[in-house]
Amino acid sequence: MIRLLSTRPITATALLLWQRQYAVSAAERLGSYASEDMTNVDHLVIGGGVVGLAVGRQLAARQGNTLVVEKNRGFGMETSSRNSEVIHAGIYYPKTSLRTRLCIEGKNMLYKYCQEHNVPFKKTGKWVVAQNDEQAEYLRQLAEHCADVDVPVHMVSQKQAKHDEPCVQAHAVLASPTTGIIDSHALMSALHQDLTERGADLAVGTEVQAIHRDDTGGYRVLVATGDTDVPYMAVRAASVVNAAGLWADRIACMLVPDDHEWHSKYKLHFAKGRYYLHTNSSNSPSISVQRLVYPVPDKQITSLGTHLTLDMGGAIRFGPDLEWVSSNTDYATDGGEPIKKVAAAIAEYLPMIQAKDLAPGYTGIRPKLQLPGG
């Protein structure tokens, strides 16, 4: 087992004090460590979100030791816990794209994992709803695409749609029966348990400061531990996996000079989305919906629109909207589109909704290589 120095979260003030005390850069500090003073691991995973936990779990099953480091005080505190908690079917993207293949394969693997590890999920199904002839034609083309990639979908007649979901307004409906929802926190807890049972370690409150390629073909990595007695630790790893999510570009660029093309080629852009809750007050209309409802997405599929999702308790939430932001830590719920505009977008498929029926819920940030509007 790997000895971990601390699980306390790192504060900006503490890091500043340490940096002033030693007055050297992270790269210089990393270079000062002798080999015998470094912690050796076979696999180092940077980032303790759902991707990092899943990767760490798989690596832990191999020969050698695995360490997952997470800068926050617990796992999955960023994108992994600030999303719609939807298991997507894999219907939107080109047939030959890696995204389509991984989404379809991952969906099947995820349902199986949930069943085997008692992770709460529901195969609710999803409707993509059109409001005019042009959007209806898009749904017909989407149905053909889904047949081509072997994802089950079917068109729903207006009569059947009105019977199944009387609250939903639609000119045409495409149903995706393999779409579902999941308890993302329970999923990450299960992955974390698997990871530790297989002998790997998760170090929270541990932030990567510098990475160097090692002469042996591996990597030397400096981490801030959050421990005031031993604020830094150097790790030598045979392999490193960058699963840092919103911070992945910064981690990658630690390996290259300041003028390297990676700084522009792999620069992340941050798509912030707000989620809204149905207030369910005495003045709000009673809404009963049995499945997820999505509008037709924009042509670039930058966003899937302000859709209706359900949580595991059946509560309705709407979102996300889309606002490009410069900060990957801007989780404020204020700003963005006026709530009347959000309500108007929802009312296209749920006409009884008004602005007074919505309350701010939470926000999430999606890291994208795609430029805003691209």
N, C-alpha and C positions, 0 to 999 in steps of 0.2 A: 504493500500500500504506500501511497505517496503522502508524505507529511505535509499538511497544509498549515500555514502560519496563522491565518485568521479568517473568520467569516464575517467580519464587521464591514459594513459598507464604507466606501472611500468618500471622503468629502473633498470638495475643491480646496477648502482652506487647509486641510491636512496635507494635501499634495503640494500646495504652494509653500508651506512651511518646510517640507522635506526638500523641495527643490532649492530653496534659499539656503538651507543648512549645508547642502552639499555643493551647490553652485556649479553643477555640471549637467550637460545634456543627457537625455535618456540613452542616446546612442553611445556616448562616452562612458556612461556608467556600465552599460552592457559589456562594452569592450574591456572593462577593468576586471571582470570576473575570471578567476582561474578555473580551469576545467573541474578541479576537485571541489569547487565551491558551488557547482551548479546541480540542480535537480534534474535527473535524467528520466525521460519518458519516451516511450515508443511513438505515442500519438498524442498530440495536443490539439484540442478543438477550441477555437476562440468563439465564444458566444453560447449562452445557455438558454436560447429560445427553443422552440419546438424543433427546428432543424438541427441545431447543435446537440440537443439531447438525443434525437434520433440517430444522428451520425455517431455520437459517442457510444450509444448503446450497441450499434453494429460493430464499431471498432473494438469494443470491450470483449466481444465474442472471439476476436482473433488472438493470436499469440502476442504477448507483450502487455504493457500497462498503458492506460489511457487516462488523460486528465482533461477535463472540460473547465474552462475558466469563464466567469461571467462577472462583468463589472458592477452590476446592480446587486442589491441585497438579497435577491432571490431569483430563481429562474423564471423565464418567460414574462418579464414585466413590460415589454415594449410591444412590438407588432404582434407577437404571438398571443397576447391577451387583449389586444385592442382591435378586434376585427368582427366580422359577421358570424363567425363560427359555422361556416357553411362548408360542407363536403361537396365540391363541385364535380359535375359529371364529365366535363371536358368537351363542351359543345361549340365553343366560339372560335378556336384558333386554327390555323392552317393544318391540313392533314399531315404534312411532312415536318411540322415543327416539333422540337423537343418538348415544348410546353404541353402540346396535346398528348403526346405519348406518356409523359410522366404523370399528367393529371389523370388519365384513364387508368394507368397501372396503379398509381398511388391511391386512387379512390378505392379500388378493389382491395388493395392491401390494408388500407385504413379500416374499412368495414370489418375485415377479418380480424385485425388486431383488436378492435373494440370489442368484438364478440369474445375473443379469447382472454381479454384482460378486464372485462367488466367495466369498460369505459362507456358512460351513457351516450347514446346516439339515437337518432330517429331518421329513418328514410322517409322523409316527409313528401318528397317530390317537389317540383318547382314548375311554375307557369311563367313563360315569357309572353307578355301580352302586347298586341299591336292595337293602335287606335285609329288607323286609316289604311287605305289600300296599299300605299307604298310600304308601310311597315309590315302589312300582312304578306306582301311578296317577299320581304326579307325573311320572314318566318318560314315560308315555303322553301326558300333557298337554304336556310339553316337546317331544315329537316333533311334535305338531300345531302348536305354535308355530313350530318350526323350518321346517316345510313352508310356513307362512304368510310367513316372512321369507326363504325360498329358501336355507336352509342345509341341506346334505345330512346326514341322520342316519338310522339304522335300528335297530330293536330286534334284539337277538341272543338266540336261544333258549338255554335253560340248557344243553342238550346241546352246542350249538356253542360256548358260552362256556367250558365245561369242556374242550373239545378245544383251543381257541385259547389259553387262559390257565389251565392246570391249577392254578396257585398261587392264583388269585383266587376268592374266595367271593362269590356274588351270587344274590339271589332274582330279579332282573331286570337287564338291561343295555341301555343306550342307547349306541350307537357313533357317534362324531363323527369321520369319516375325514379332515376337513380341518384338524384340530388338529395342531400340530407343535411342534418345539423348535428353538432357534436359539442360536448362539454370540453372546451379546449384546456381548461385547468386540470380536469381529471385526466385528460390525455397526457399532459406534460408530467403530472404526478406519476402516472404509470410508466412513462419512459424513464423518468428519474429513478424509480424503484428498480426497473430492469437494469439500468446502467450501474447502479451501486451493487446490486446482487451479482453482477458479472465481474465485480472487482475494480471498476473504474471509480474515479473521484470527480466530484463537482466542487470547485472552489468559487464561491460567490464573493462579492466585494473585492474582486481581483481583476485589475485592468491592465491590458497590454500597453506598454510604453514604447517598446522598440523591438524590431526583429532584424536579425542578421542571418545571412546564409553561412552555414558552417563549412569549414574546409572538407569535412567528411561527407558532405552532401545533405546533411540535415540542417537544423535551424537552431539559433540561439535567440531566446526570447526573454525580454525583461518585463516583469509584471510588478505593479504596485499592489501590495497586499492589504493595505488598510491597518496594518499592525504598526503602532508607533515605535516599538522597539526594533523591529526589522521591517522597515517600510517597503523594501524591494526584495525580489527573489529572481534569480536567473534560472531559466529552464532550458535544457538542451533536449530537442525533440527530433526524432528521425523523420516524422511527418507532421505537417501542420495543416489543419482544415480551417479555412476562414468562413465561419458561420455567424459573422458579426452583424448581419442585418443592416440596420440604418447606419452602421459605422463600418461596413465592409470595405468601402473604397479607401477609407483612411488606413485601415489595417493593411490592405494590399499595397498602398503607396509607401508604407514603411520600408518596403524592400527595395525601393528604387530611388534614384536621385531626384531632387526637386524639379529638374527640367525634363523628367521622363514623360513620355506620351501617356502613361497610365493616369496621370493626374487629371487629364482632360478626357481621355477615352473612357475611363471607368468612373467618372464623377457621377455621384448619385443626385437625383432630384427628388424632392419630397412632396408627395401628394397627400395632403391632409384631408381627412374625411370626418364629418360630424355625424353622430347617430342621435336619433330623436326617439323618445318614448311616447307611446300613446297614453295620455293622462288617465283615461278610463274613469273620469270624474262623472258626477251626476249630470253635468251639462254636456258631456261628450256623447256622441252616438255609440250605440252598442255595435261592436264589430266582431264578427266570427269568421276566421279564416283558417283553413286546415292545412295549407301548404305555403311555400314561399312564392312571392309574386314579384317578377322583375319586368321593368319596361324594356323596350328594344334599346340596345346599347348604342352609343355614338359610333360613327363610322370607323374611327380609329381604335375603338374598344379601349380607350384610355380609362373609361369608367363604365361600369355596368348599370349606371343610373341609380337614382334614389329608390331602392327597392324595399320591399316588406319582407322581413325575416321573423322567425319565431325563436325564442330561447327554449331550453329544455323544459321549462315550466309552462310553456304555451303563451308567454307574454309577447306582445307585438312590439317590434321596434322598426324604425325606418332609417335608411342611410346606406352607405355614406354619401354625403355630397362631396364635392371636389374643390379644394383650394390649394394651389401650389404655394408652398412656404419655403423660406430660406433656412429655417432652423429645424433640425430633426428632434428637437425636444419641446416643440410648441404644441402642447396638448390642451391649450385653452379652448373652452367651448364657445366663447363669444366670437364675434366677427363672422366672416364667411357670408353666405347668401342670406338675405332677410328671410325670416321664418315664414313669411307669407309666400315667398317664392318657392320655398321647400314644400310647403303645404299644397301649392298649386301643382307642383310636379307629381306629388302623391295622388292628388285628386283626379288626375287623368285616368287612373285605374281604380281609385277608391274614392268616388265622388262625394261621399259624406264627410270627408276629412276637411277641417279648417285649421287655421293657424292656432286657434285657442285649444285645439285638441292635442297639441304637441308640446313636449317639454324637452329641453336639452338633456342628453344622456351622457355620452362620453365621446372621445375622439380617438382616432388612430392615424398613423402615418405610414404610407406605403413607400418604400424606397424604389425608385425607378431609374433605369439608365436612359429611358426615353425622355426626350426634352418635352417641356410643356407645349401642348398643341401639336406634337409630332406624332 
